[in-house]
Amino acid sequence: MRVVWLLIWVLLTPSYIYARSVDKEQVLNAEKSQQIQLAQEFIRENAGFNAKDTLDVIATLGLTDSTQFGDEVVVDALCNTAKALLSLGKNQEALNAVEQAFVVLEASNSQIAELWHQVWLRRAIVYSEMARHEEARMDILRLVKDHQRRGETSVLLGKAYVLLGMNEERNSENEGALRAFLEAEQIFKTHENGEGLADLFSKLGNFYRRLGMLDKALHYQQMSLSRQLQLGNDRYISANYNNIGVIYKDLAQYDKAIEMHQLSLARKQALGYTRGMVYSHNNLGEAYRLKGDIPTALAHLQEAERLGNQLNNRGFLGSTYLYYGRIALTQQEFAKAQQYFADAMAINVKDNDLKRIAEINLDLAKLADAQGDSEAALRYVELAVEQTQANKQNFLLFLSYQFLYQFQERQGQIQAALDTLKKYIHIKETILNEESSTNLAVLRVEQEAQLQRVNFDKTRNQLKISQLELEQTKLNRNFLVFAALLFIAVIVVVLMRYYHRQKLQLERNAHQELSAMARRLELALWGTGDILWDWDLLSGVFLRQNLPNELHLPDHMAVNSIDAFAQFIHPEDFARFSQLLRQHIEGKSEFYSVAYRLKHRKSWIWVQDRGKVVEWIAGKPSRMIGILHDITQTKAQELELLALNHKLEERVQLRTAELQHANTELSQAIANLEQTHNELIESEKMAALGKMVAGVSHELNTPLGICLMALTNGEGEYTKVAADFASGKLKKEQLEQFLVVVGEGSILVKRSLKKAIKLIDTLKLIAHNEAINRMLCDCQQLCQIAFNECHQEFPQQKARISFVSPPETYILISDASILAMVFKALVENSFVHGANQEHELLIYLAIRNENKVVTISYRDNGPGFNKCEIERLFEPFYTTERGKGLIGLGLNLVYNLVVNRLNGRVNIDKTTHEVLIELKSE
């Protein structure tokens, strides 16, 4: 009969129910009677993976219009709109969509609890994505309390507990997170929700991976994969393969990691899920790099980069550039590595991915170290240490400290390396102790949850038995008394036997569950090597589990006082052990933790003992549980560090004495050098003064001698003319000749005196050094004015000037007239020395203003200088054209004006013969 009904149901059920997926065109082209149902199925399936098509379907059909559709359709559409917008990174728009769903429910005064629950859950998810975790928690608690008030559970409640667990995990509340996850598991199992369980197991895998419990993480991810394979959801299957591949990479099983990522990539390629393919190619690139297959790694990273650019979203390429950089660093292509790490840093800073930023800083430290930039390497690794501590990235924190210690050791910073090693050992011990406490808390929560499951199953079976009994009793009322009594007797016997069997089966199941839990606990202790102890403070029974044979400790003993432990603990350590244990039992400390020496077969070993009171009766502690962890190797390292420290101190003292002696000798050598330097400066000053005095004497003697000669000649002619005039013998021709001599002499005297005056004025300019208020001037305009003036003095010379500079070249200098004189001297030098009637004189001026420094480049097409001339160009009275009446102060004037008046620098380029002037502009 059941087969017949099944066949009828199959024949009558519409075919679209069996389709694993519905595409966009099917929805838009479907008949009106089926379109809304198909649309809801499509958007629920694609909102998280195909956001664009999801939003197109919602907008095309107007599913958010409350005037056309009921609250169920509108709210579902708005919630999936928010989900799609989240996948696109548009968090605020997603929140607006959820708030609109609240407006719809409030406007209609909806009494459908499921709709309110759906909207609360969706807003909590959006708040979590926006890092508004407290608001997300409030919405989750609203949903939970509403279910509790109604006395019911639902799949949505299970999803809320999953989100609550993720929220607690994000706040490092591991116990609370695990309790929430296990509560969600119970709800999903009650409602037989396979999708919820598959997703939850994946979350539990990520949770245990973060705690470093990789075996459990792998177990839960494989459970999630098994369920997703049964459900046939390719998107989630690809995600599971990816998560398993990441765990295998953490376990350094790179071949298995590559196999999982390739399976994930194949699923994503079949789906056309481009964004997921970027992640898979990135993971494959990193796995192949770790395996040592660089060409294959580069091929996958190049494909990831191509797909990321195809999506027009550089945010997907943060990991790609990071892995590129690591490969470039391995191949010592430091410039490429620097650029890739910079690109990766920019993307992750924009995404506020603090964990990735810490990884990049550590890689940048390795890059700087490889390039020999010790200052940058130290800065980056210290930043990585700070960030990993803040983010609680324990594994990366250990790697950062190891690199910092090795780096300081290579740099010869022995004391700093020793301090870093001490801090690393202390932090590592602290973290390991915290992880032991966390693992113990996790085991306790799992044990409690398992016991709750056993009790729940037992209660449920008892209720089923009671229900069967009641139903059987109701059936028996309609029978005749005799038949009823006989039937009841038979039923009672059957039920008793059934109940007895069920009870035995329940007890057997409970025993098997407890045995499995005990086995897991035993394996966990065996894997860590820790000893679990359990002390009943009321009865005095003290139990130990996972005891090694080398320890002289009983696995159970009666402990009525703390002094009972004295026979196993080193006498020097017992007082501290007793004090700390008693303080915790009296409630004066949050937990009990102490390191001491424990009796061993041959000697003593060091152990770290941690525990906590877990049960109380009438306000008094009744039970205490803890773990013993062997730290003998750590203590041995501490002793080695102390010995090394003593040896280093001796070496430091010896090197200090050597450095002090070398410093004394160096100070004496520096003093001698300073004295020699001062003597050389004075010698150079005297030599320069002598040259200048000689030059001034020579240049002044020439025009003054000419004046004296002209005056002497004029005086002789005057004497002869005066005598002839007095005697009346003066002739007209003689007078005319006298006037010519006097006129020519006057011109010669005037010209020579002007030359002397010009020389003296030039010397004044060279010696003048008066501070003037700074002013704004245009370099290009000043040079053009100087060019125009000189061109007027040499009108027959063909000349032009070319500027290679911005249209406006304003700078702030002491005095624009000083810079004008500099340009005048340079242009005049070009006209005088480069003048050639046959060829055009070309002058080039380039001005560049960078970082408040103005660089002026001046050159012409003149004959240039030889090497010896370049060395003396700025000397006073040095000229290559003295025969033309030049005095050699032009470039010396330029030098003094630029250096002494404008506080700049000037020199000659020995290759291009350009005059280069550098001035500061504010």
JOTASUL-V689430 format. One record per backbone hydrogen bond with DSSP energy under -1.0 kcal/mol. CO is the residue of the C=O (numbers start at 1). NH is the residue of the N-H. Records with the same first field share a line. If there is no record, write none. Layout:
CO=NH + NH
//
This chain:
1=5
2=6
3=7
4=8
5=9
6=10
7=11
8=12
9=13
14=17
15=18
23=27
24=28
25=29
31=34 + 35
34=38
35=39
36=40
37=41
38=42
39=43
40=44
41=45
42=46
43=47
46=49 + 50
50=54
51=55
52=56
53=57
54=58
55=59
56=60
57=61
58=63
62=65
65=68 + 69
70=74
71=75
72=76
73=77
74=78
75=79
76=80
77=81
78=82
79=83
80=84
81=85
82=86
83=87
85=90
86=89
89=91
90=94
91=95
92=96
93=97
94=98
95=99
96=100
97=101
98=102
99=103
100=104
101=105
102=106
103=107
104=108
105=110
112=116
113=117
114=118
115=119
116=120
117=121
118=122
119=123
120=124
121=125
122=126
123=127
124=128
125=129
126=130
127=132
128=131
131=133
132=136
133=137
134=138
135=139
136=140
137=141
138=142
139=143
140=144
141=145
142=146
143=147
144=148
145=149
146=150
147=151 + 152
154=158
155=159
156=160
157=161
158=162
159=163
160=164
161=165
162=166
163=167
164=168
165=169
166=170
167=171
168=173
169=172
172=174
173=177
174=178
175=179
176=180
177=181
178=182
179=183
180=184
181=185
182=186
183=187
184=188
185=189
186=190
187=191
188=193
193=197
194=198
195=199
196=200
197=201
198=202
199=203
200=204
201=205
202=206
203=207
204=208
205=209
206=210
207=211
208=213
209=212
212=214
213=217
214=218
215=219
216=220
217=221
218=222
219=223
220=224
221=225
222=226
223=227
224=228
225=229
226=230
227=231
228=232 + 233
232=234
233=237
234=238
235=239
236=240
237=241
238=242
239=243
240=244
241=245
242=246
243=247
244=248
245=249
246=250
247=251
248=253
249=252
252=254
253=257
254=258
255=259
256=260
257=261
258=262
259=263
260=264
261=265
262=266
263=267
264=268
265=269
266=270
267=271
268=272 + 273
272=274
273=277
274=278
275=279
276=280
277=281
278=282
279=283
280=284
281=285
282=286
283=287
284=288
285=289
286=290
287=291
288=292 + 293
292=294
293=297
294=298
295=299
296=300
297=301
298=302
299=303
300=304
301=305
302=306
303=307
304=308
305=309
306=310
307=311
308=313
313=316
314=317
317=321
318=322
319=323
320=324
321=325
322=326
323=327
324=328
325=329
326=330
327=331
328=333
329=332
332=334
333=337
334=338
335=339
336=340
337=341
338=342
339=343
340=344
341=345
342=346
343=347
344=348
345=349
346=350
347=351
348=353
352=354
353=357
354=358
355=359
356=360
357=361
358=362
359=363
360=364
361=365
362=366
363=367
364=368
365=369
366=370
367=371
368=373
372=374
373=377
374=378
375=379
376=380
377=381
378=382
379=383
380=384
381=385
382=386
383=387
384=388
385=389
386=390
387=391
388=393
392=394
393=397
394=398
395=399
396=400
397=401
398=402
399=403
400=404
401=405
402=406
403=407
404=408
405=409
406=410
407=411
408=413
409=412
412=414
413=417
414=418
415=419
416=420
417=421
418=422
419=423
420=424
421=425
422=426
423=427
424=428
425=429
426=430
427=431
428=432
429=433
430=434
431=435
432=436
433=437
434=438
435=439
436=440
437=441
438=442
439=443
440=444
441=445
442=446
443=447
444=448
445=449
446=450
447=451
448=452
449=453
450=454
451=455
452=456
453=457
454=458
455=459
456=460
457=461
458=462
459=463
460=464
461=465
462=466
463=467
464=468
465=469
466=470
467=471
468=472
469=473
470=474
471=475
472=476
476=479
480=484
481=485
482=486
483=487
484=488
485=489
486=490
487=491
488=492
489=493
490=494
491=495
492=496
493=497
494=498
495=499
496=500
497=501
498=502
499=503
500=504
501=505
502=506
503=507
504=508
505=509
506=510
507=511
508=512
509=513
510=514
511=515
512=516
513=517
514=518
515=519
516=520
517=521
518=522
519=523
520=524
521=525
522=526
523=527
524=528
525=529
531=628
532=545
533=626
534=543
535=624
536=540
540=559
541=536
542=557
543=534
545=532
548=551
550=601
551=553
555=544
557=542
561=564
562=565
563=566
565=568
568=599
570=573 + 574
573=577
574=578
575=579
576=580
577=581
578=582
579=583
580=584
581=585
582=586
583=588
584=587
592=611
594=609
596=607
597=570
598=605
603=600
605=598
606=631
607=596
608=629
609=594
610=627
611=592
612=625
615=622 + 623
617=620
620=617
622=537
623=614 + 615
624=535
625=612
626=533
627=610
628=531
629=608
631=635
632=636
633=637
634=638
635=639
636=640
637=641
638=642
639=643
640=644
641=645
642=646
643=647
644=648
645=649
646=650
647=651
648=652
649=653
650=654
651=655
652=656
653=657
654=658
655=659
656=660
657=661
658=662
659=663
660=664
661=665
662=666
663=667
664=668
665=669
666=670
667=671
668=672
669=673
670=674
671=675
672=676
673=677
674=678
675=679
676=680
677=681
678=682
679=683
680=684
681=685
682=686
683=687
684=688
685=689
686=690
687=691
688=692
689=693
690=694
691=695
692=696
693=697
694=698
695=699
696=700
697=701
698=702
700=704
701=705
702=706
703=707
704=708
705=709
706=710
707=711
708=712
709=713
710=714
711=715
712=716
713=717
714=718
715=719
716=720
717=721
718=722
719=723
720=724
721=725
722=726
723=727
724=729 + 730
731=735
732=736
733=737
734=738
735=739
736=740
737=741
738=742
739=743
740=744
741=745
742=746
743=747
744=748
745=749
746=750
747=751
748=752
749=753
750=754
751=755
752=756
753=757
754=758
755=759
756=760
757=761
758=762
759=763
760=764
761=765
762=766
763=767
764=768
775=813
777=811
778=782
779=783
780=784
781=785
782=786
783=787
784=788
785=789
786=790
787=791
788=792
789=793
790=794
794=797
798=841
800=843
802=845
804=847
809=779
811=777
813=775
815=819
816=820
817=821
818=822
819=823
820=824
821=825
822=826
823=827
824=828
825=829
826=830
827=831
828=832
829=833
830=834
841=800
842=861
843=802
844=859
845=804
846=857
848=855
850=853
852=921
853=850
854=919
855=848
856=917
857=846
858=915
859=844
866=870
867=871
872=875
875=878
881=884 + 886
882=885
888=877 + 878
889=893
890=894
891=895
892=896
893=897
894=898
895=899
896=900 + 901
897=902
898=904
905=918
907=916
909=913
914=909
915=858
916=907
917=856
918=905
919=854
//
